[in-house]
Amino acid sequence: MDAGWRQPEDQLSHSRRASLRRARRIAERIGQVASEVLSPTPDELGPLLEEAFRVEAAGWKGRCGQALAHDALKGTFFRRYTAEACRKKMLRLCFLRIGGQAAAMQLAVEYGERWWLLKIGYDEAFAQCSPGALLLLETVRYAAVRGLRSYEFLGTAEPWIEAWTKRVRPCLSLAAYPANRKGFAALGTDVMAMMRKRLW
């Protein structure tokens, strides 16, 4: 990530820039637009994290049951992880607010001179103005201004990411299963899912 990303719009295609300008105008017609990159204290974390979970659940992830608010195991993991990241002062909770309401969220950590994007989500009530893309624009700008070396999207390569970068780094996933009935069942389920992916 070089200094050119301090103006991320200049790094994007003409059509992508036009799309973001249009989204911003729509958002501004709804209400005042503000972005926040927060590094909360442990005392501030609880309500902010719940707000982020609520925003994520207000989109397709909520409908599909994939939102952290609906997944007890992942929700618990992220609550514990964010508490530790907060204690180490590397947690970043980001919001795009429209008319005072959280329209999009990001859960990230700033570590090793990099921005690690862990979770994203947006409230579908604001879908017409692409709040997730508007927030992404601002967090990329924030990372560049801070002089971070890279912005790591994590997860799988998806079409919306290609608007921002063509570079894909290999990622390794590690899973641990307890040596009990539930652990073996989870291992079996995961092995079957991996086999299905390879067959398709």
N, C-alpha and C positions, 0 to 999 in steps of 0.2 A: 504494500500500500504506500504509494508515494504521495508527495504533497499535493498533487493534482486532485486527489480525492477530497481535499478540503472544500472543493466545489463539485460534489459528486454529479451534479447535473451535466457538467462538461464531459464526463466520462461515459455518458449514456448515448444511445442512438437518438436521432432526431425524433423518431416516433415515440420512443419511451419518454423523452423529455416533455413532448407535447401531451402525452397521456397523464403524466404527473402534474403538469400545470393545470390541465382540465380538472383532475381530481381535487387539487387544492382549491380551485374556484368553487367547485360544488360544495366542498367542506366548509368554506368560508360563508357560503350562503346559508348553511345550517346554523353556524355559530362561530364564535372565536376559536381559532385553531392554535393549540399550544402543544409542544412536545416536551417531555421530561425524561431525563436520564438520572435516575436516583441511585444513590449509594446509601441505603438506609442503615440506621443503627439497629441493634437487636430489638430495642423497644419499639421502633417504628415498623419493623418487618411484618408483623402479623396482619394488620389491616391492609397493607399494600399488597402482600402476597395473596390474600383473599380476593382483593380487587382484580389482580391479574388472573387468578383462577376463574373468576366470574366472567371476565371478558372472553377468555379462551372458550369457556363453555357456552357462550352466546353465539357461537358459530357452528360450522359443520362438525367440528370435533365433539361438541356437546350432543348434537343429534345422533352421532354414531357411537356415543359412549366412550370416545377416546380422549376426552378432556381430562385433565388432572383432577378436576372436581368430581368426576364420576368414576375414576379408577383409584380404588383405595390403595393398592400397592404402589403405583407410581406417584400418587398424590403424597403418600407418606414419605417415600424416598425424596421427592423434591422439597418437601417441607424440611426434612432433616438436612439435605444438601444445602439448601439456601440459608438455613440458620448457620451452618458452618462457614459458608462462603461470606455471609454477612459479618460474622465474627472476624474473619480474616480480611475484611474490607475490600473484597474483590467482586462482590455481587453487584449487578446492575439491573434494576427494575426500570423498565422504560414504558412510557405511556404516550399515546397521542390522544389529546382531549379535544373534543369538539363541543362547543357550548358548555364546557365544564364537565362533560361526561367522558369517561374512558371509552374510546372507540377502538383502540388497538393496544396490544401489549407485547413486550419482549421480556424474556427472562434470559440474562446473559451473565457471563463472568469476564472480567478483565484480568488476564493472567499471562505472564511471560511476554509482555508487550503485544498481546493479541486480544481481540474481541472474540469470545466464544459464544455463539448464539445457540442457546439450549432449547427454548420454547418460544413460539410465536402464536398469536391469535388475534382475532378481531370480532367485534360485535356486528353481526349481520344486519342490524338496523341501520348501519352506516355503510353498507357494502357499495352503494352507488358512488362513493368518493374514495374507494380503495385506501382505507386508513392504514392497513398493514404496509402498503407500499410507501405511503407518506412517512410513516414512522421509520421504515427501513432507510429511507433517504436521509433522515435526520441522525440516525445512529451511525450510519456510515460516515457522515460529516463529523460527528462527535469523535469517532475513533481516529479519523485522519487528523483532526485538529490536535488531539492528544498525542499524536506522533506514534500511534501503534503500528506495528510491523505488518499486521494482516487482520482481516475480518473473516473469521471462520464460520461458515454457515452450518456445518455439521449435518448429520443425516444423509439422506440419499440425494443425488443430483436430480433436480426437478426443473421443469421449463422456466418457472418464474425466477430461479436463481441465475439462469443463463443470461438474463438481461443485465446482470451485474458482473458476472465473471464467466469465463470459459474454462478456467483452471479448476481441475478436480483433483483432490488429494485422496489417496486411499485411506480408508478408515477401518479400524479393527474394532469389532464388538466382542466383548467378553461376557459370558454368562456363567454364573455359579448356581449349582443346584444342590440343595441339601440331600443327604443320603437317607431319604425316607420316601414313603409312598407318594406324597405330593411332589417331591422333587423329581422322582422318576417319571411321574405323569407329565410334569412340565417339560422335562427333557424330551420325552416322546413326542409331545405336541410340537415342540420347536424343531425337532429333527424332521417330522413330517412336513412342516411348513417350508423348511429349507429344500426338501426334496421336490415339493410342488413347484417352487420358484425355479429350480433348475430344469424341470421338465417343460415349463412354459417358456 
